[in-house]
């Protein structure tokens, strides 16, 4: 597959010294590249099912923010309520939804998406390593459907492959520091 990652994002991927700096810079870069309204990164520890959204970007203040200050336990019912998350847990390929309102119920729950996120189109990009889900990168659009081009799909797949090791590093460091607080 040819390299589809835009040069500015490729530079971030190559030059960011820490996962935190990478993800802080990556959310707006991906959001702007895809002309999205919001982009966030959900990270999780697969064994404990603790997760949070520590990194996000919104195009303007009218877009709802998705952010978690602290790690929290994923509801045991989440895979039953959210087919997208269930697919991610099975480490299936990322899912590109062009219109939440017309998507098959086997792909997503319209009610869950409306209640939880409010977006109309989204990418549910799965960060998987060694058969486990470590995170979900989710760029999205509000108020209108959105077709995702082949180039955009390929770019997201390449970005996900490149950031997954950083996500694992971030999760390990964050969960270790939570177990062993300094002070």
C-alpha positions in Angstrom: 0.0 0.0 0.0 1.4 3.4 -0.9 2.1 5.8 2.0 -1.2 7.8 2.4 -0.3 9.6 5.7 -0.2 13.4 5.1 3.4 14.9 5.5 2.4 17.0 8.6 1.0 13.9 10.4 4.0 11.8 9.3 6.3 14.4 10.9 4.3 14.2 14.1 4.6 10.5 14.1 8.4 10.6 13.5 9.3 13.6 15.8 7.0 13.4 18.9 9.2 12.4 21.9 6.4 11.1 24.1 3.0 9.5 23.6 1.4 12.5 25.3 3.0 15.0 23.0 2.2 12.8 20.0 -1.5 12.4 20.9 -1.9 16.1 21.9 -0.7 17.1 18.4 -2.3 14.2 16.5 -5.9 14.9 17.4 -6.2 18.3 15.7 -4.0 17.1 12.8 -6.2 14.1 12.1 -9.4 16.2 12.6 -8.2 18.8 10.1 -6.9 16.3 7.6 -10.3 14.5 7.6 -12.3 17.8 7.8 -14.0 16.4 10.9 -15.8 18.2 13.8 -14.2 16.1 16.6 -11.4 13.6 17.0 -10.7 11.8 20.2 -8.6 8.9 21.4 -10.1 6.3 23.9 -7.4 4.3 25.6 -7.9 1.2 27.7 -6.1 -1.5 29.6 -7.4 -4.8 28.2 -6.9 -6.9 31.3 -8.5 -4.6 33.8 -11.0 -3.0 31.3 -10.1 0.5 32.7 -10.4 3.2 30.1 -10.5 6.9 29.4 -10.4 9.5 26.8 -7.4 11.6 27.6 -6.9 13.3 24.2 -9.4 15.1 22.0 -9.9 18.0 19.6 -13.1 19.8 18.6 -13.4 22.2 15.6 -15.5 24.7 17.6 -17.1 25.2 21.0 -20.6 24.0 19.8 -19.2 20.5 19.3 -19.6 18.3 22.4 -16.4 17.4 24.1 -15.5 13.8 24.9 -13.0 13.7 27.7 -12.4 11.6 30.9 -10.2 13.0 33.7 -9.8 9.7 35.3 -9.6 6.0 34.4 -12.9 4.2 34.8 -14.2 0.7 34.5 -15.9 -0.1 31.2 -19.5 -1.2 31.8 -19.8 -5.0 31.5 -22.8 -4.3 29.2 -20.9 -2.1 26.8 -20.2 -4.8 24.1 -24.0 -5.6 24.2 -25.0 -2.0 23.9 -22.4 -0.9 21.3 -21.8 -3.2 18.3 -18.9 -0.9 17.3 -17.1 -1.5 20.6 -17.9 -5.3 20.4 -16.2 -5.4 17.0 -13.2 -3.5 18.4 -12.9 -6.0 21.3 -12.9 -8.8 18.7 -10.0 -6.9 17.1 -11.9 -6.6 13.8 -10.7 -4.1 11.2 -11.6 -0.4 11.8 -15.1 0.6 10.8 -16.0 3.6 8.6 -19.6 4.8 9.1 -20.8 7.2 6.5 -24.2 7.8 8.1 -25.3 6.7 11.6 -28.9 7.1 10.6 -28.8 4.6 7.8 -26.2 2.1 9.1 -27.2 -1.4 9.7 -28.0 -2.4 13.3 -25.4 -5.1 13.0 -22.8 -2.3 12.6 -24.0 0.1 15.3 -26.8 1.0 17.6 -28.3 4.3 16.4 -29.8 5.0 19.8 -26.4 4.3 21.6 -24.6 6.6 19.2 -27.1 9.4 19.5 -27.2 9.2 23.3 -23.5 8.8 23.8 -21.8 10.8 21.1 -24.3 12.7 18.9 -22.3 12.4 15.7 -23.7 11.6 12.2 -20.6 10.0 10.6 -17.5 8.5 12.2 -14.5 6.3 11.9 -14.1 3.7 14.7 -10.4 2.9 14.3 -9.2 0.0 16.4 -5.8 0.1 18.1 -5.0 -3.6 18.6 -1.8 -5.4 19.5 -1.3 -9.1 20.3 -4.9 -9.9 19.9 -6.1 -7.2 22.4 -7.8 -3.8 22.1 -5.8 -0.9 23.5 -7.8 2.0 22.2 -10.1 3.5 19.6 -9.3 6.6 17.5 -12.6 8.3 16.6 -12.8 11.1 14.1 -16.4 12.2 13.5 -18.7 14.6 11.8 -21.9 16.2 13.1 -25.1 17.1 11.3 -24.4 15.4 7.9 -23.3 12.1 6.4 -19.7 11.8 5.3 -18.1 9.5 2.7 -14.7 8.3 3.6 -12.4 8.1 0.6 -10.0 5.2 -0.1 -7.1 7.5 0.5 -8.5 8.6 3.9 -9.2 5.0 4.9 -5.7 3.9 4.0 -4.2 6.9 5.9 -6.2 6.0 9.0 -5.1 2.4 8.8 -1.5 3.5 8.5 -1.8 6.0 11.3 -3.4 3.4 13.6 -0.6 0.9 12.9 2.0 3.6 13.7 0.4 4.9 16.9 -0.7 1.6 18.5 2.7 1.0 20.2 2.6 4.5 21.6 -0.9 3.8 23.0 0.3 0.6 24.7 3.3 2.6 26.2 1.0 5.3 27.4 -1.5 2.9 29.0 1.3 0.9 30.7 2.9 4.1 32.1 -0.5 5.5 33.2 -1.7 2.4 34.9 1.6 1.8 36.6 1.7 5.3 38.0 -1.8 4.8 39.3 -0.7 1.7 41.1 2.5 3.4 42.5 1.7 7.1 43.1 4.7 9.2 43.8 4.8 11.1 47.1 
